[in-house]
Amino acid sequence: MGYPSPDLMTTLIDGSGSTRPSPIPVQLQFLPGLIRRDSGLRAGRVLERGERGGGRRQKYRGERGSCLPRPDNMGISRDSMHKRRATGGKKKAWRKKRKYELGRQPANTKLSSNKTVRRVRVRGGNVKWRALRLDHGNYSWGSEAVTRKTRILDVVYNASNNELVRTQTLVKSAIIQVDAAPFKQWYLQHYGVEIGRKKKASAAKKEATEGQEAEPATEEANKSNHVTRKLEKRQQGRKLDPHIEEQFSSGRLLACISSRPGQCGRADGYILEGKELEFYMKKIQRKKGKGAGGAA
């Protein structure tokens, strides 16, 4: 079988997608190296026999471009239709995706003063609140049965992923530090005892006691007999964990988030106490030790 006549013209498609006639003989199609080297057709290509130019699928976007069509099945899906079988075989998608099988991207709530909460309409017309940025929450002091709104200061530990600590992400069960001031004020009002005072030097302490001897007398004089008896009664059952008292001195309390910020839009939780507090203090201390060892 011989080559076609050299007088035949071939159709070329250039980088912009438009077709144009070319004086290149058909037999040179069998020599692509010559075409690229001699005719400088890097921006275009010779159409194959029976192929039409100008269509969306045939559009040539250059060497770095892609001529594949855009997929219409993008999105996060929680169905098993697209998963392989236990044997490793690939399933045939015999139905389209369903709304009830959708998945949404995680909230990844960040610690930020710029509070941002989004309203999300979900199945049944119900509403979820997606917190994207938060810095406040309601925290409960269980042993004292008191809850106060306080500021979240830092994320210090997460059992699932250290990356969530580095990025300051607020998720359920994250261990955080909250401002101790609201609880300190309540304790003073409820028991009449100021906790969390930093220990001063002995010399400064003596000078302070001499000048402040008259102050407690005036404060006690201002309190009524009823208030005094009430505070004395409360003092009988007062018991403060040494670890918590130490945290009050630093002005930061360790707490745990018990709500789901990405679902309800709030970062509420409770103050750590007892065995749970000791456990997480050891974990945090061990983590600090590892960090110091790695830096050295």
C-alpha positions in Angstrom: 0.0 0.0 0.0 1.5 3.3 -1.1 1.5 6.7 0.6 -1.4 9.2 -0.3 -0.8 11.9 -2.8 1.4 14.7 -1.5 -1.1 17.3 -2.8 -3.7 16.3 -0.2 -4.2 18.8 2.6 -4.6 17.9 6.3 -6.5 19.8 8.9 -4.7 21.2 12.0 -6.0 22.4 15.3 -4.0 25.1 17.0 -3.6 26.1 20.6 -6.8 28.2 20.6 -9.0 25.3 19.5 -9.8 26.6 15.9 -9.2 24.5 12.9 -7.2 25.7 9.9 -5.9 24.1 6.6 -2.2 23.2 6.5 0.1 22.6 3.6 1.8 19.6 5.3 1.5 16.4 3.1 -0.4 13.5 4.6 2.7 11.2 4.4 4.5 13.4 6.9 1.9 12.3 9.5 4.0 9.2 9.8 7.1 11.3 10.7 6.0 13.2 13.8 9.6 14.0 14.7 10.0 15.8 11.4 6.8 17.7 11.8 7.8 18.9 15.3 11.3 19.8 14.4 10.9 21.2 10.9 7.5 22.8 10.9 7.5 24.2 14.5 4.0 22.8 15.3 4.4 22.6 19.0 1.2 24.5 19.6 -0.9 22.2 17.5 -1.4 18.6 16.4 -2.6 16.8 13.3 -6.2 15.5 13.8 -6.7 11.8 13.4 -8.7 10.4 10.6 -12.4 10.9 11.2 -11.9 13.4 14.1 -13.6 16.7 14.0 -12.2 19.9 15.4 -13.7 22.7 17.5 -15.7 20.6 19.9 -15.3 20.9 23.7 -13.8 17.5 24.1 -11.5 18.0 21.2 -10.2 21.3 22.3 -6.4 21.2 22.8 -5.1 23.4 25.7 -1.4 23.0 24.9 1.2 20.8 26.4 0.3 21.5 30.1 -3.5 21.7 29.6 -6.1 19.0 29.9 -8.8 18.0 27.4 -10.7 15.8 29.9 -14.3 16.8 30.6 -15.2 18.1 34.1 -16.6 15.4 36.3 -20.2 15.9 37.4 -20.0 13.6 40.4 -17.8 15.7 42.7 -18.6 16.0 46.4 -18.2 14.3 49.8 -20.3 11.1 49.9 -20.7 8.6 52.7 -22.3 5.9 50.7 -20.6 2.5 49.9 -21.5 2.5 46.2 -18.1 3.9 45.3 -16.2 1.6 47.6 -14.5 -1.6 46.5 -15.7 -5.0 47.6 -14.0 -7.0 50.3 -12.4 -9.1 47.6 -10.9 -6.0 45.9 -13.3 -5.9 43.0 -14.8 -2.6 41.8 -18.5 -2.1 42.1 -20.6 -0.7 39.3 -22.4 2.5 40.3 -26.0 1.4 39.4 -27.7 4.4 40.9 -27.0 8.1 41.3 -26.0 9.8 44.5 -28.6 10.5 47.2 -29.1 13.5 49.3 -29.2 11.5 52.5 -25.8 10.0 51.8 -24.0 13.3 51.5 -21.1 14.4 53.8 -20.0 17.9 54.7 -16.5 19.2 55.3 -15.4 19.5 58.9 -15.8 22.8 60.8 -12.2 22.8 62.2 -13.3 25.5 64.7 -10.4 27.8 65.4 -9.5 29.7 68.5 -10.1 33.3 67.5 -11.6 36.5 68.9 -13.5 37.0 65.6 -16.5 34.9 66.6 -18.1 33.3 63.5 -21.0 30.8 63.6 -22.8 29.7 60.4 -26.4 28.4 60.1 -26.7 25.1 58.3 -30.0 23.7 57.0 -30.1 19.9 57.4 -32.4 17.0 56.9 -36.0 17.5 57.9 -35.7 21.3 57.8 -33.7 21.2 61.1 -30.8 23.6 61.8 -27.3 23.1 62.9 -24.9 25.8 64.0 -21.4 25.5 62.5 -18.9 27.4 64.7 -15.8 28.4 62.6 -14.2 30.7 65.1 -14.8 31.0 68.9 -13.0 32.2 72.0 -15.7 32.0 74.8 -17.7 29.2 76.4 -19.7 28.2 79.5 -17.6 26.1 81.9 -18.9 24.2 84.9 -17.0 23.7 88.1 -18.5 20.4 89.1 -17.5 20.1 92.8 -18.8 23.6 93.5 -21.9 23.2 91.2 -21.3 26.6 89.5 -21.0 27.6 85.9 -19.5 30.7 84.5 -18.9 32.1 81.0 -15.2 32.5 80.5 -12.6 33.1 77.8 -10.7 30.3 76.2 -6.9 31.1 76.3 -5.1 28.1 74.7 -5.4 24.5 73.4 -2.8 22.4 75.3 -3.6 18.8 74.6 -5.6 16.5 72.3 -5.6 12.7 72.7 -6.4 12.1 69.0 -4.0 14.4 67.1 -1.2 16.8 68.1 -1.9 18.7 64.9 -5.1 20.0 66.4 -3.0 21.5 69.2 -0.6 23.2 66.8 -3.5 24.7 64.8 -5.5 25.7 68.0 -8.6 23.7 66.8 -11.5 23.5 69.2 -13.1 20.0 69.1 -15.0 17.8 71.6 -12.7 16.4 74.4 -9.9 18.9 73.6 -8.0 20.0 76.8 -7.8 23.7 77.0 -6.9 26.5 79.4 -9.6 29.0 80.4 -9.5 32.3 82.3 -9.8 31.7 86.0 -11.1 35.3 86.9 -14.9 34.6 86.8 -14.5 31.6 89.1 -12.1 33.5 91.4 -14.7 36.3 91.8 -17.5 33.8 92.5 -15.3 32.0 95.2 -14.6 35.3 96.9 -18.3 36.2 96.9 -19.5 32.7 98.0 -16.9 31.9 100.7 -15.4 35.2 101.5 -11.9 33.8 100.7 -9.6 35.2 98.0 -7.8 32.4 96.3 -4.9 32.5 93.8 -2.8 35.2 95.5 0.8 34.9 94.4 3.2 34.4 97.3 5.3 37.4 97.9 8.8 37.6 99.4 8.9 37.4 103.2 10.1 41.0 103.6 7.4 42.4 101.4 4.8 40.3 103.3 5.8 41.8 106.6 5.5 45.3 105.3 2.1 44.5 103.8 0.7 43.0 106.9 1.6 46.0 109.0 -0.2 48.4 106.7 -3.2 46.2 106.1 -4.1 45.3 109.7 -6.8 47.9 109.8 -8.3 46.9 106.4 -9.9 43.5 107.3 -11.5 45.1 110.4 -13.3 47.7 108.2 -14.3 45.1 105.7 -15.7 42.8 108.4 -17.4 45.8 110.0 -19.2 46.5 106.7 -20.7 42.9 106.6 -23.9 42.3 108.4 -24.2 39.7 111.1 -26.4 37.5 108.8 -23.8 37.5 106.0 -21.0 36.8 108.5 -22.8 33.8 109.9 -23.7 32.6 106.4 -20.0 32.7 105.3 -18.9 30.9 108.5 -21.5 28.1 107.8 -20.1 27.7 104.3 -16.6 27.6 105.5 -17.3 24.3 107.4 -17.7 22.3 104.2 -15.1 24.2 102.1 -12.5 22.0 100.5 -10.2 23.1 97.6 -8.0 20.8 95.6 -4.3 21.8 95.9 -3.9 21.4 92.1 -6.8 23.7 91.4 -5.5 26.2 93.9 -2.1 26.2 92.2 -3.8 26.9 88.8 -5.7 29.8 90.3 -2.3 31.3 91.2 -1.4 31.2 87.5 -4.8 32.6 86.4 -5.5 29.7 84.1 -7.6 26.6 84.7 -7.4 23.3 82.7 -10.8 22.4 81.2 -12.3 19.9 78.8 -14.7 20.8 75.9 -17.8 18.6 76.2 -19.9 20.1 73.5 -19.4 19.8 69.7 -18.6 23.2 68.2 -19.2 22.1 64.7 -22.7 20.9 65.5 -24.2 23.2 68.1 -22.0 26.3 67.6 -20.7 26.4 71.2 -17.5 25.4 73.0 -18.9 24.5 76.5 -17.2 22.2 78.9 -16.1 21.6 82.5 -13.1 22.3 84.8 -10.8 19.3 85.3 -10.6 17.9 88.8 -9.4 14.9 90.8 -8.0 11.9 89.0 -8.8 13.3 85.5 -6.8 16.5 86.3 -3.8 14.5 87.5 -3.9 12.3 84.4 -3.9 15.2 82.0 -1.3 17.1 84.0 1.1 14.1 83.6 0.3 13.9 79.9 1.0 17.6 79.3 4.2 17.5 81.4 5.4 14.4 79.5 4.7 16.2 76.2 6.7 19.3 77.3 9.6 17.0 78.3 9.6 15.4 74.9 9.6 18.8 73.2 12.5 20.0 75.4 14.5 16.9 74.6 13.9 17.2 70.9 15.0 20.9 70.9 18.2 20.0 72.8 
